[in-house]
């Protein structure tokens, strides 16, 4: 049962986020410390340097041999369902676009598991729930942020194919031989960019510090827990001196971004509501489907639903800003989603407890 002191612990974990956000906002809007170019550099520092250390730090401290893989499979199924629905929307929907499918994926699946999730679920269900939320954090960092980065890199590198198709549509052939020749040219022109696209994406992902940190962290975690040894304190300290700045710097960067916009709600009211619906309704719904497929029952089922309603991941904004894809929507989702998340999560907890 949640007590007032548990609520205080969650609030105490959330307030520092907004302190960092306010400092970032004020440093541009009021104190004029940073220029737009410097704000972009700060976000790049966070995306490619600080967040990889943060990911590496908590990944190496997780034991992959004691994870609840049945529960993690249900979480994976929920996210695969989301991907399939978005793929159908892009393929057959009138307004479905690849860029918006990536944003909708972020809004409905990627959440703030550590800052809000750990203290809240420890109060709701105890130590086992806290352990599960940490396991989800590792899976999210390694698999689902990697999936998002893959999609963003494909979008960034995939501008060749549309231009090729446009050029081919303008080819007019009057004779049959010319038509056949055009068909051959089309096949060759499409295949070459696709190969280049995959090669470019692979090279960029292999050089991305976030991907490298995830793979290296998981590998080292397996070695540490297999042979039961600890990292030297000098190495631990060297990692943590950077990783502990992760969340604060990410929120500070978001404050910088907000200050550069004309309005606080940069994306507008309609997109804000869409973000809240995806985060607090669509996410838990797909989590329920995934849990039912894996046969989860009791408190584990309730936990699976509620954890999907955690507020938006701060890292998802950093990546959106780095790749220039709907950063205004993600920043609004993080800021206002975190504000309203606590009453929403408590409401889910009470309602599901009564139903159960």
N, C-alpha and C positions, 0 to 999 in steps of 0.2 A: 504494500500500500504506500502511495506517495504521501509524504509529510511535507510541511512547510519548509523544513530545513533542506529537503531534497530539491524543492523548487528553487530555493535560494542558491544552491550549488550550481544548478543549471543557469540561472540568471547571472551568477558570478562568472561563469565561463563565457557567457555571451557578451557581457558589457565591454570587456577589453577589445572585442572585435570592433565595436563602434567607436571606441576611443582612437584606435588606429585609423579607422575610416575618417573620422573627423579631422585628425591631424593632416591626413593626405588632402582632404578637401580644402581645409583652411590654408595649407601651404601654397595652393595655387590661387584660390578665389580671393582670399583676404590678404595674405602676406606676399604674394607674387614671388615666391622663392624659385619655382620651377617653370621652365618654358614648355610648350607642347612637345618639343623634341626631347627634352630631358625626361618628361613623363613617359614617353614611349621607351626610352632607355631603361627607366626603372622597371617597367613592366617586363621588358626583355630580360633584365637581370633576374627577376623573380621567376619567370617562366623557364629559363634555361640554366639557372644556377642554384637558386635557393630551394625551389620545389624539388628538384632531383635529390638534393641532400635530405630533405624532409621525407621523401618517399623511401630512400635508402635506409634511413635511420629506423623507422618503425617496421620496415620489412625484415631487417636482420634480427629484430627482437621478437619475431613471431615464429612459433614452432609449426612448420608445415605438416609434421607427422601426427599432430594431435587435433587437426582441424576437423570440423563437422562437415564432411564433403557432401552428405545428403542435403543439408541445409544450403550449402553453397551452390549445389546443383539446382535447387529450386530458385535461388536468386538468379542464376544464369539463365534458366528457362524463362523467367519473367522478362529479362532483358532481350532475349532472342525473340520473344513474342512482340515486344516493342519494335525491334528492328524489322521484323516481317511486315507488321502493320504499316510502318513508315515506308517500306519499300513498295508495298502495294499502292499507297497514297501517291508516291512519286510517279509510279508507272501509269496509273489510271486516273488519278485526280487532276482536275483542271488547274488547281492552284498548287499542286505538289511540286516542290523544287528540291534539288539535292541539298542546297545550303540550309533550307528550313528543316529538312529531315534531320540534319546533324544537330541543329539547335533544339528541336523537339526531343531528340534522344537525350541530350544533356539535361533538359528540364524535367523529364519524366523518370530518369534512371540514376543520375549522379548526385549524391547527397553528401551532406556534411556529417560524416559518421563519427568522427573523433571528438570535436569540440562540444557538440550538443549530445550526441548519441551515448558516449561513455557514461557521463554522470546521470543522464536521464534513465537509461535502461538498467543501470545498477540499482537505482531507486525503485524502478518498476518491478523487476524480476530477479534481481540479485546478480551474483558473480558470473553465472553461466551466460546470462544475456550480455554482460559486459565483454566476456571473451568472444562471443559470437560477433558482436559489432566490430571488434578489432579485426577478426578474420575477414569480415566483409570489406573492411578498409583496405586490407592487403590485396584482396581479389580485385577490388575496384581500381586500385592504383596500377596493378600489373596488367589486368586484362581489359577493363572497360575504358580506362583512360588511354590505354594503348590503342583500342579500337577507335576511340574518338580521334586520336592523333592520326591514325591511318586514314580515316575519312577526311580530315582536314588537309592532309598532304595530297590526297587524290584530288580534292577540289582545287588546291593551289596549283598542282602540276597538270591538271586535266583540261586546260583551256585550248589545247591543240585540236582535239577531236571536233568540237563544235565548229571551229573555223574551217576545218577540212570539209565537213558536211555542207557548209554554206557554199563553198567553192564548187562542190560537185553538183549542187542543185542548179547552178548557173550554167552548167555545160549543156548545150543544145546540139543534138546530133540528128542529122537528117537521113543518113544512110545506116543500114543494118550493121555494116562493118564498124562504123563509128560508134554505134551504141554498144557493141560488144567490147570495143576498145575502151570505152568509158567505164564499163563494168569492171574490166580488169584493172584499170587505173584506180577505181574506187576501192577495190579490195586491197590493193597494194598500199594506198595512201592511208587507209584506216588501220591496217595491221602494223605498219611501221610506227605511227604515233602511240599505239597501244603498248607496244614493246618498250618504247622510250618512256612512256608514262609509268609503267611498272618498275622499270629500272630506276627512274628518278625517285619514285616514292620509296623504293627499297633503300636506296642510298641515303635519303634524307632521314628515314626512320632509324637506320642503323647508326647514324651520327647524332641522333637526338639524345641529349643527356637524360631526359625523362625515361626513355625506353632503356637506355643503358643502365640507369640506376635501378630500375625495376628488376631487370634480369640479373644483374650483379648482386642485388640485395637478396633475391630469392635463392640464388646459388649459394651465397655465403651462409644464409640461414639454414639451408639443408646440411651444409658441412658442419656448422657449429653444433646443431642439434643431433647430428648423427654421431659425432665423436666427442660430444659433451665438453666443450671448452669455451672460454670466454675471450672476447677481444681485449687486448691490453688497454688500460685506462687512457693512455695517450692517444690511441686511435679513436676510442669512444668520444673523448673530449673534442678531438679534431672534427669529428662528424657532427656532434651536437652543437658546437658553436655556430654552425651554419644552419642546421635543421631547425633549431628553436626559433629562428627568425621567420620561418615559413609562413605561418598563418598571419602574423602581424604585418609582414611586408606585403602579402597578398591583399589584405584589407586596405593597407596604405595606398597601394597601387590603384585599387578600386576608387578610393577617395580622390586621387588625382584625376582619374577618368571622369568621375562625376563632375568635378569642378570645371572641366573643359566643355561640358554640355550646357546648352542653354537652359534646360529644365532639370529639376531633380529627378522626375520620372521621365527619363529621356525617350523611352520607347512608346509612351502614350498609355492611356487607360486600358484600351482594348487588349493590347499585347500583355499588359501587366496581369489582367484577369486570366488570359490564356496561360500564362506562366504558372499562376497559382493553381489553375485547374489541372494542368499536367503534373505539377509537383505533388499536390495533396489529394487528388482523386484518381488520376490515371495511374500514377506510380503504385499506390496501394492496391489498385484493382489488378494490375498485372502481377504484382507480388502474390496476391491471393491465388491467381490461376497457377502460378509456378509452384506454390506450396501444395495446392491440391493435387497437381500432377505427381509430385514426389511423395504424397501421402502424409504430409506433416499434420500433426494434431495437437490439441491442447495449447499450452502456453507458447510452444515453439511456433505454432501457426499464428497466434496473435502477435508474437514478436515479429514474425516475417512481414506482416501487414503494416504494423506501426513503424518499423524501421524504414520502410519505403516512403513514409511521409516526413522524414527528417528534412530540414531546410536544404536549399540548394548548395552544392559544393562551390567553395570559393575558387578552387583550382579550375573549374569549368569556365569561369569568367576570365581567368588569366590566359587560358588557351584561346578563348574566343577573341580576346583583345589582341593577342599575338598574331592570330591569323586573319584578323579583320572580318569576323563573322558575327554579327548581331551581338556585339559586346554590350550594347545598351539594354537589350532584353535580359541578358544574363546578370548584369549588375543590378538591375531592378529586382530580379528574382531572388538574388542573394540578400539584398538589403531588406526588402519588405517581407520576403519569405521567412527570414530568420526572426523578424519581429513577431510575426503571427504564429510561428511554428509551435511555440510552447502551449498555448491554449488549444491548438488543433491536435497536437499529440496527446495531451491529457484527455481531450474529448474522445479521441479514438480509443484510448486506454479504458476509459469508463464505459463507453458504449459496447466495445467488444467484450469487456468483462461481464456486463449484464447479459449479453447474448450467449456467452459461453456458459 
